[in-house]
Amino acid sequence: MPRLACLTLVLTLTACSAGTDADYPHLLPTSTLLGDAALTPDPAPGLEARASDLRARADALRAPVLPEGELPAN
């Protein structure tokens, strides 16, 4: 049984790799990929406003629900 499983695995991997004539993109150096060039046009002009709104919402959710000392009695 283990031999059959290994044979099936090898044949499956061989079938997946056969006949690929696809054009792959050229490799680029990482310094080109990680450059600090600014994107033009700006991909998200309202991103700072949205981030500020989300921070304000997170602060509101972190606030205590009941004021200090007004906990309900059991």
C-alpha positions as CSV (number, residue, x, y, z in Angstrom):
1,M,0.0,0.0,0.0
2,P,2.8,2.6,0.8
3,R,4.4,1.8,-2.5
4,L,1.1,2.5,-4.3
5,A,0.7,5.8,-2.5
6,C,4.3,6.8,-3.4
7,L,3.8,5.8,-7.0
8,T,0.6,7.8,-7.2
9,L,2.3,10.8,-5.7
10,V,5.2,10.7,-8.1
11,L,2.9,10.2,-11.1
12,T,0.7,13.1,-10.0
13,L,3.6,15.5,-9.6
14,T,5.1,14.4,-12.9
15,A,1.7,15.1,-14.7
16,C,1.5,18.5,-13.1
17,S,4.9,19.6,-14.3
18,A,4.6,18.3,-17.8
19,G,3.8,20.5,-20.8
20,T,4.1,24.0,-19.2
21,D,5.0,26.4,-22.0
22,A,3.9,29.5,-20.0
23,D,5.9,32.7,-20.2
24,Y,7.1,33.6,-16.8
25,P,7.9,37.2,-15.9
26,H,11.6,38.2,-15.8
27,L,13.2,38.2,-12.4
28,L,14.0,41.6,-10.9
29,P,16.6,42.5,-8.2
30,T,15.1,43.1,-4.8
31,S,16.5,46.6,-4.7
32,T,14.2,47.4,-7.6
33,L,11.2,45.8,-5.9
34,L,11.8,47.4,-2.5
35,G,12.5,50.9,-3.9
36,D,11.0,54.0,-2.1
37,A,9.5,55.5,-5.3
38,A,6.2,57.1,-4.7
39,L,3.2,55.7,-6.4
40,T,1.5,58.1,-8.9
41,P,-1.3,58.8,-8.8
42,D,-1.9,58.3,-5.1
43,P,-3.7,54.9,-4.7
44,A,-5.9,56.0,-1.8
45,P,-6.4,59.7,-1.4
46,G,-8.8,59.4,1.6
47,L,-6.7,56.8,3.4
48,E,-5.5,59.2,6.2
49,A,-9.0,60.3,6.9
50,R,-10.3,56.8,7.0
51,A,-7.4,55.7,9.3
52,S,-8.2,58.6,11.6
53,D,-11.9,57.6,11.8
54,L,-11.0,54.0,12.5
55,R,-8.6,55.1,15.3
56,A,-11.3,57.3,16.8
57,R,-13.8,54.4,16.7
58,A,-11.2,52.1,18.3
59,D,-10.6,54.6,21.1
60,A,-14.4,54.8,21.7
61,L,-14.7,51.0,21.9
62,R,-11.8,50.9,24.4
63,A,-13.5,53.5,26.7
64,P,-15.3,52.1,29.8
65,V,-19.0,51.3,29.3
66,L,-19.9,52.4,32.8
67,P,-18.3,55.2,34.7
68,E,-15.9,54.2,37.5
69,G,-17.8,53.4,40.7
70,E,-21.2,52.8,39.1
71,L,-20.9,49.1,38.8
72,P,-24.2,47.2,39.3
73,A,-24.7,45.3,42.5
74,N,-25.1,41.6,42.4
